[in-house]
Amino acid sequence: MGGTFQFENVAFQKIPAFPKKDEIVSTEELQEIIQSVMMESIYGHLRAFTG
């Protein structure tokens, strides 16, 4: 039984930096964003009639 390995060098890709503290949203903020988007997608068409 035998085997061979072939290694190939690929272009270096820099790993993205971790987000800074002010770039991270809390769970509550994320929930508010999701809720807002969902409400807009469901009821957004009614805005023309109510506003």
C-alpha positions as CSV (number, residue, x, y, z in Angstrom):
1,M,0.0,0.0,0.0
2,G,1.4,3.4,-0.9
3,G,0.3,6.9,-1.6
4,T,1.6,10.3,-2.7
5,F,0.8,13.8,-1.7
6,Q,0.8,16.9,-3.9
7,F,1.0,20.4,-2.3
8,E,0.0,23.5,-4.2
9,N,0.7,27.0,-3.1
10,V,-2.3,29.4,-3.5
11,A,-2.5,33.1,-3.3
12,F,-2.4,34.4,0.3
13,Q,-5.8,35.7,1.5
14,K,-5.9,38.0,4.4
15,I,-8.3,37.0,7.1
16,P,-10.9,39.7,7.8
17,A,-10.4,41.6,11.0
18,F,-12.8,40.9,13.9
19,P,-15.5,43.4,14.3
20,K,-15.0,46.2,16.8
21,K,-17.2,46.5,19.8
22,D,-19.2,49.4,18.2
23,E,-19.8,47.2,15.1
24,I,-21.5,44.4,17.0
25,V,-25.3,44.5,17.7
26,S,-26.8,43.0,20.8
27,T,-29.4,40.2,20.6
28,E,-32.1,42.7,21.4
29,E,-31.0,45.1,18.7
30,L,-30.9,42.2,16.2
31,Q,-34.4,41.1,17.2
32,E,-35.7,44.7,16.7
33,I,-34.1,44.8,13.2
34,I,-35.5,41.5,12.2
35,Q,-39.0,42.4,13.5
36,S,-38.9,45.8,11.7
37,V,-37.9,44.1,8.4
38,M,-40.6,41.5,8.8
39,M,-43.3,44.0,9.6
40,E,-42.3,46.2,6.7
41,S,-42.4,43.2,4.3
42,I,-45.8,42.1,5.6
43,Y,-47.5,45.4,6.1
44,G,-45.5,47.8,4.1
45,H,-48.1,47.9,1.3
46,L,-50.7,49.3,3.8
47,R,-48.6,52.4,4.4
48,A,-50.0,54.0,1.2
49,F,-53.6,53.6,2.6
50,T,-53.0,54.7,6.1
51,G,-50.6,57.5,5.8
